[in-house]
Amino acid sequence: MKLLFAFGLGCLLFAVSAAAFPIWGGGSDDLIMVPPSSATGKPALAVIMLAGYGIEGSAYKPLAQQWQEQLSNDFAVYVAAPHFPMDVPFIDAQGAVQRVADSLVKEGLPADHKLLFAAHSAGSVMAIKFLSDGTLPSGVSKPSGLVLMGSFLPRSFRSADDWNVGPGQYSFPVPVLTIGGELDGLCRITRIAEARHTQIDMALDVEKASQFFPVTVVEGMSHMQFASGTPPSLVKKRDFKPEISNEAAWEAAGADFAAFARSIVGADKQAGLSALSSRMEQSLSLLSPIIDALNLEGYYHFKVPCYNETNDEYGGITYSPVPFQPGCTANSPWTQTAQTIMGQHDGLQIFVRDSQHPVWQEKPACHLPLIHSGMDRNTGLKTHNPDPTLNPGNDEGVLCDNVSDCSLNVTTVTQVVYNTAESVQEWKDLPFASSLDTGFYPISAQELRSKMKSRQALWQAANESTSHEKDALDKLDQPPAGRCAEINQEAIRVGLSMVPEATRKRYESIGQQMVVAKEDKHVCIAGPCWIWAPLVYTDNGASGMEVLAPSFAESNKNPWKCGEKFTKYHGLPCPAGMHYCKLVSPARVVEWVYVDSLRLNGGIHG
């Protein structure tokens, strides 16, 4: 059996076997609902609903009533939501499900019926387990589908990426509908966006995947609005204030459920598919900006990084770009944009090809940025950098005659870094690793470790006169110049430009603003100092979340004899003309705007 450590929910707990606990309590607190009289004579549909952690099964009655009402022309809907001891949906879950299945039969569920499982938040863990390993209740039909609310199928149900063939593919025994809430403070909308993209957009057969793994989002809906009543403590602490009424939320989530049910077990499946298709298209207005921003980052969980080693034009691998392959991510597009900002000058064009590599890697070789060539756009004359140990415009001839007519070809290197731990306070709230696939923590990169060429090096290669002045490095690239800060400010601007207008207005109204420190953070003059100095996020409350970027720039002249491994230039790596920045990803900005900026003023706690 799969032990699921990863799920979308409000509280992480281990999925445990029924044998670990005695059977506590009885069925008197179970929610058992028989069909309304208006559905008499319709085909029978049973729904077994597993509640979220800390939420009583009966709290889902208003949502279940929507299922019955909206499907009353198609089915006689029977609903059962078991009570769990202490409202923990892992304690004797198998026994609880069997108990309510028996109750449904006693209440008149006919032998000829269809069965769906539904689950909210942590209840999804056991629902996914039951359907994936076949530990199903007796006396009822085999389930035809699963509905996940405020949760999602974890990445463990996706096959591995094949670099040469394509991205991994999701598989599950039955169709799965994922319903997210835009203002879910526990199962964040960004993880729902990942579900949409990896389950559908990246599928080999997109149409089939959209029918088997549909994903919708209800605008303005919170995590607790799938249920009713008083939120449990963690939900109260982390969930957001909804922007729609409970009744509107139940109706909207009920409509998605009803469309899914019709699409897989209804008499008119096409009607259900059409309704789901419309809802998925509508949901893309919220999900597409997130997907686009994650692609701009070079998001690992869309496709793993390639980390390929290929030869550069000098015979080594230090300066070679990673080739594009269908099943892996070659680059971080944002670093390509960052390099153009680093070198910006009137008339200067910079064409950048980034490669993803661990920046601490030394074997078989380290990977460094390089200016490969320049072209004078007036004459069309292209000049190659003949020797990677030299520095065009300094101890080697320029690559262009005039900066205003110059085009440079540059390669950069990026390591996209994700959280593996969280703050002490969050560990107190939730004492398990944040690297698990929970939807609870940010999914976007904590930082981009971007190795670029300095402004001084780019300008010197393009024959810009002021770049040779004695204090040029200080003016152009050292921390007071704020080059990394400039790029991070642009990331915030780009992130805000990507989100829907309503999302941006909410952020501007109640969101904690993300701001950038004016200067960069100085680190010691050594690569490891920069590598291990994190991008700093400082929570200044109402004054904003400040981003401070460690920066490491080197003069455009090598301080020692250097060269590239495996070539005639063999020697220590050449540090000249480098500018390393810790960058905030536009995806982290977008995620901040959608989700985490709301924690200060938009939570139900206050």
BATI-381111 format. One record per residue (C-alpha): x, y, z. Coordinates in steps of 0.1 Angstrom, whole numbers, plus 5000, padded with zeros to 4 digits. Each point is the difference from the previous one (the first is absolute). Example, Ala and Ser with C-alpha at 12.3 -4.5 7.8 and 13.67 -1.06 7.14 Angstrom:
BEGIN
512349555078;501450344993;
//
This chain:
BEGIN
500050005000;501250354993;500650205032;499050354989;502050275017;498950264976;496550144996;498250334998;498650085034;500050225030;501949775023;502749754992;499749675017;501449654992;497649774982;499749715023;498449664998;496849925018;501849755021;501950285018;496850115018;497149835017;496650074986;498650295020;496550144999;497149874980;497950114971;497650225018;501950314989;500449894964;498350224974;497649784980;497850174974;497449834978;498850154967;497350275000;496549894989;500550194967;502649744989;497749715005;500449754972;503450134988;503149784998;501849975033;503350185007;501849965033;502650245012;502449925029;501550335013;503150015022;500450315021;503050225005;502149995032;498250155029;496750034981;496949795009;498449804971;496750175006;501650344991;499849904964;496249975000;499350334982;502549904972;498449654998;496650164997;501350184969;501149674985;496549855005;498250314987;502250064970;499949634990;496349955008;499149974963;502749744994;500449805032;498649915034;503150105020;500849835033;502750165021;502149865029;502750195019;501449795029;500850145034;503649955011;501350005036;501350345008;499150094964;503349854988;499349834966;502849755004;498749825031;498349674989;499150164966;499449674984;497649895028;498250344998;499549984963;498749645003;497650125027;498450274979;499949784970;498049755020;497850295012;499250114964;498949644992;497850005030;498550344990;498949854966;503050034977;499249754973;502449754988;500150164966;501750335006;503050214992;502650115026;502250315003;502550085027;500450375010;502550145025;501050345014;503550105012;501649725021;497149764993;501549974965;502949805013;497849715009;497750044970;503049994977;501449705019;496849804998;499650054963;503649954990;500749685020;496549854998;499149995037;496350074992;496949945021;497949694993;496350014992;500350304977;501150054964;503550064989;500650374999;499750174967;501850325009;501650235027;499450365008;502850185019;499150345016;502750225015;502449734991;501649834970;501649684987;503650005012;503049994977;500649635009;497349914975;502050164972;502649794981;503650124998;501050244973;501849854970;502550264987;499949864965;496349934998;498050255021;498650095034;498649745025;496349914997;497449975027;498149675005;497349905024;497449715000;497050234996;499350364988;500850275025;498550355002;502150265019;498150305013;502150285015;499050325018;501550334988;500450115036;500949675016;502750085026;501049645006;499949834966;501450294979;498750084965;503649984987;500049635007;496749964983;501550184970;502849754999;497449725000;498250164971;503350034979;501649665008;496849804999;498550164969;502250244980;503049775001;498149684993;500749814968;496350014993;498750335013;496349944991;500049675018;501850145030;497650295003;497249755003;501849765024;501750265022;497950324998;501150295022;497850305010;500350305024;497250185017;500650375000;500050165034;499649675019;502049915031;501149675014;497349975027;497250094976;499949644987;498649935035;497950195025;500250085037;503050115021;503449964984;502649795019;502950185015;502549974971;497450104975;499150305021;503750095001;500849964963;496850034979;499150324982;496850215002;497849894971;498550244975;496949804993;497349885024;499949645013;496949944980;501750124968;503049785007;498049695006;498050064969;503150064978;501949695014;496749804997;499750104963;503549874993;499349685018;496749954981;501750064966;502749755008;497549745012;498050044967;503249984980;501049665014;496749825010;497250214986;497749914971;501150314981;503850005006;500650264973;497950265020;502249945030;503250024979;498850334985;499350155033;503349895014;501850144970;498450335004;501050015037;503549904993;500350284974;498650255025;502549875027;502950074977;499650375005;501349945035;502349714993;501850114968;501950295015;501449765026;501049744974;501650274978;502050145030;501249655010;501149944964;501950335001;501849875031;500949664984;497949815025;501449665010;496649845006;498950064964;503149844986;503249915019;503250194990;502049844973;503550075015;501549874967;503750034992;500850104964;503250144985;500450384995;501850154970;503349985019;499949635006;498950005036;496650005018;500350315023;498450244976;497649774980;496250055000;497949715010;498149874969;496250015000;498449665005;496349905002;500149855034;502150245021;500550375006;503150154985;500050355013;498450275022;498550254976;499950275027;503850005004;500250074962;497950315006;502150085031;503250004979;498550254976;499150235029;503549965014;501550134968;497450244988;501350304980;498550204973;500349814967;501849695016;498249684992;500849695021;498949654989;500149765029;499949625002;499749885036;500849655013;498949845033;502949855020;500849975037;502250315006;502249815024;500849734975;503749954993;500049654985;500349944972;500450374998;498450325014;497750204977;500550374994;498550284979;501850134970;499850264972;500449784969;499850264972;499050344989;498550144968;500050354986;496550054987;501150274976;502449794981;498949655010;503549925011;500149725026;502949975023;500549685021;501650005034;503149794991;501149905034;497849955031;502950095023;500150354986;497550285006;498850194969;500550375002;502649975028;502949784993;498649904966;498550204972;496450125000;497349804984;498350314986;501150354989;497050185014;497949915030;496850154984;500349774970;501249695018;498449665005;501649765025;499449625004;500349895036;499549685020;499050005036;499549735027;497249965026;499249775028;496350025010;499849945038;496949885019;499249995037;501049695020;499150165034;498050285014;500150255028;500049885036;496550135005;498649814970;501749695012;498150055033;496850014980;500849714979;502949785011;500849824967;502350104971;498750274977;501649824970;497049765001;497350044974;497450175022;498850324984;500650155034;503350174992;501150214970;500849794970;501950274980;503850045003;501450145032;502750164979;501749994966;503849965003;500950184968;503550034986;500250284975;502550234984;500550335016;498950334986;503650114998;501049694980;497150044976;500650374995;503749954995;499449724974;497650254982;502650285001;498250225025;502550275011;499050065036;500449635009;503850055000;500050275026;501849925032;496949985022;497849834973;499649675019;498850195031;497650214980;498749734978;500049675020;500950025037;497249975026;499350375003;499150014963;497149765007;500249804968;498449705015;497450225017;499250154967;499349664985;497949905030;498050324997;499249914964;499049655012;497450165022;498850224972;499749704976;498349795026;497450265007;499450054962;499249634996;497349965026;496350074994;498850355007;497849895029;502949815016;502350314996;497450235015;499549775030;503850005005;500250374998;497150045024;500849755028;503249814989;503350045018;502150174973;503249844988;502850264999;503649994990;503050145019;501750284981;503549855003;501249644996;501549805028;503849985002;501549655003;503749905003;502049984968;499649634994;497449804981;498949785030;499250325020;497550104974;498749644994;499049955037;498850355007;496249984996;497750254983;498850185031;496350055006;499450235030;496450045013;499650365009;496249975006;498150294986;503250144984;500149694978;502049684993;503550134991;502249804975;503850045004;502249844974;503649875007;502250134971;503549894989;501750204972;503649964988;502050254980;500349924963;503649895003;501249665013;501950025032;501949674993;500949784971;496949814992;498349784974;497549744991;500249635009;500549754971;501450274977;503450154991;499050295024;499849765030;500350165034;498050145029;496650154990;500250364987;498050245022;500450324980;497050204990;497549785020;497050145018;498149755021;496650095014;497449835022;496850084982;496349995010;498149804974;497050174984;498149685010;500850075037;498650354994;496849864984;499649755028;500650275026;497350214983;497449724998;500749845034;502650105026;499650374999;496549965013;501149845033;500550335017;496650164994;497949754980;499849705024;496949895019;502150025032;499650375002;
//
